[in-house]
Amino acid sequence: MDGFVYLILLCSGIWFWLNGRRAHEFSLGICRHICNQHQALLLDETVSLKRLRLRRGANGRLQFERCFQFEYCYDEAHRLSGNVLILGLTPVEINFDGQRTLL
């Protein structure tokens, strides 16, 4: 019986990690697209997880809400910061260049 519980915990941990990696890659793609649209340079070609919490989606199910932070610049002298908020794998909000865009 204990082995079954450990197996469930292990599978849950692996699922959580894989889901987080998929959300990370998804948000990185969004950030690249936004920076290309605004002719900005995505610094370090990376995003970092700023916040993680549970939230209900439009369908009423609990999903992970992740806020990823990224840095960009226009002239390589001043670093600016932006955020992408995703619920599951759906972008919800983008903060870029001092503007908040709800999707």
N, C-alpha and C positions, 0 to 999 in steps of 0.2 A: 504493500500500500504506500509506504514512504517513497519507494522508487517511482511510482506513478505521479505523485505530487511533485517530485523533483523534475520529472520529465515535463510536466505541464509548465512549471516555472521556467525551465530552460527554453522550451518552445516559445513561451510568452516573451522572454528576454530577447531571443533571436528575432521574433517578429517586430518587437519595438525598435530594435537596432536597425533592421532592414527598412522599416517604415520611415525612420528618421533619416536614413541615408537617401531614400527616394525623395523625401521632402526637401532635403538639402540640395540635391542636384536640380530639382524642379525650381527652387527659388533662385539658384545660381543662374539658370537659364533665363528667368524673368529679369534678373538684374542686368545680365549681359544685353538683353533686348532693350531695356529701358535706357541703358547707357549709350547704346548704338543710336537709338532714336534721338537722343539729346546731344549727340556728338561729344560725349564725355568718355573718359577713360576709367574703367573699373579697376581700381587699384588692387593689387595682389591676386586678382582673378579669384576672389573667394568671398564667401559670406559666413557670418558667425551667428550661432543661435543666441538670441538675446533673452527670449522668454518662451516658456512652454507651459500650457495649461489646457484643461478640458473645457470644452464649450459645446453647446448644442448647435447643430447646423440647421439649415432651412427645413430639412426633413424631420427634425426633432431628435435625431440620434446624436449621442455624444461623440465628439471627434477631438483630435488634438489640434489646438491652435498654436501655431509656431510663429514667432516674430524673429526674422533674420535681419541682421544689420550688415551693411556693406559701406565701403568707402569709395569715393570717386573724385575725380578732379577734371577741370577744364584746361588748366594751364601748367600742370605739374608742380605748381608752387603752393597751392592751397588745397588741403584735404577737406573734403566735405563728406558728410555722413547721410545715409539714407536707410530706410527700413522697408521691408516687405512683410506683410502679415498674411499668412495662409491658413486656411481652415481645411484640414484634410489635405487634399491636393488642389484646392480651389483658392486662387488669389482673392483676397478680400480688400486689402488696402495697401497703397504704395505711398510712401513719403519720400519725395525726391525734389531736390532744389527748393526746399522750403514750402513745397505744395503737397497737400494731402489729397490723394485721389482714392475715392471709394469705388470698388468694382462691383 
